[in-house]
Amino acid sequence: MWRVRPAGVADRGAIEGVIRDRVRWLHRRGLPGSDAVAGALAGQAGTREFPVWVLVDGAEVVGCTSLYDESPAWLWTEEERARPGLFVASTWIHPRYAGQGVGCQLAWWALDHAARAGRVCVRRATVEPALVAYYRDVQGWRIVREVRRRDRAVTALTRRAQAMPGLLIPPYAA
């Protein structure tokens, strides 16, 4: 059974493995990806300042995401950031689940989670044009703007936080 919970220190190896496996999978398909983030993101698990969540299937970590209370000031206006929301900073799903809609389920779980926490929106960003189209066309995100950052085009996207009935991932209960 799918479940999302806050990541702990004990999850670090599994998170790093999921990211490295996904990057290898991307490379075999000629897609960009760097596993340089694997150790950094995994090292954030179990810390207060970096809210990493894991998606588990039974006891196995099969994905992860980071949900921040604050959205980057360089990407979002002061007015936008004043609206209570969550910022999805990173999401990784093990390639064994590719094409099964697990990433969509985790994104929709974040919308549901945000609504349950009294937030009005969820924001995210990406530098990958294919992900922009996927987030917009498949997951239902709205493009807000594109900005240049460190010589890359970064696209900001948003969705209203809302209850998502029919999710395969149940709400988080502390």
Helices and strands as residue ranges (DSSP letters): E 2-6, G 9-11, H 12-28, H 36-44, E 52-57, E 60-68, H 78-82, E 85-93, G 95-97, H 102-116, E 121-126, H 129-137, E 142-149, E 152-160
